[in-house]
Amino acid sequence: MAIMPAAADRSPEQERARFRAGMRDGVPYALAGMLVAVSYGVLAKPVLGSAAPIVMSAVVFAGSAQFASLAVLAAGGGAATAIAAGLLLNLRFLPMGIAVAPSMVHGALGRAARGQALVDASWALSNRGGGRFDISALLGATAVQYVTWNLGTVLGVLAGGVLGDPSRIGLDAVYPAFFLGLLVTELRRPGARLISLTGATIALALTPVLPAGVPILAAAAAATLGLRS
């Protein structure tokens, strides 16, 4: 089996080929993400209005963080709490970025720019084993997902005006279903069950006594224990 040459040794044509391959690999995830983005747009419009969800998808581009922030705001929490909840969920990108860093052969600015394309599916798809990542494939996989995520959000915002109350078609169940899906995946990690139980206990204990959003923030903080695993 041929060994993939390092990024520094590949020609521009080879880099473009790897980018296109990453796009093809990312299509299934992009289509699934688009469906989630539609539901996000529908659910976010009554809370944030028409423009803010679209801007958030374009700038943040992180489903878990966007849903978490939306859940806090929908429950009556403040903007600072919503932002903090999203940031805590995105802490997982720190170890992912550290893993990818040795495969980036660019200058500081180029590394920072390419780092913005780091998302869960692209990280996994670009992993070549042995601590090596194909950065061109990562960029391609993210590019197609970025387009469909933002398109889905726009469609959701537009559809929200037609559908009215999202609960009529069950979209209010997207919050728990989305995070349950994330939880099932994360439970495979070492120590994840204890961390999940700790977060759930914190949320249940604090919900009756603290303002909306704060229990979610406190429970999410428990997940940072996973960085030590």
BELZI-V641057 format. One record per run of one state. SS is the DSSP state (H for helix, E for strand, L for the rest). FROM is the first residue (numbers start at 0). LEN is the number of residues. Records with the same first field share a line. If there is no record, write none. Layout:
SS=FROM-LEN, FROM-LEN
//
This chain:
L=0-6, 9-2, 59-3, 74-4, 89-2, 101-6, 115-4, 125-1, 129-2, 133-1, 163-2, 169-1, 186-5, 207-6, 228-1
H=6-3, 11-48, 62-12, 78-11, 91-10, 107-8, 119-6, 134-29, 165-4, 170-16, 191-16, 213-15
E=126-3, 131-2
//
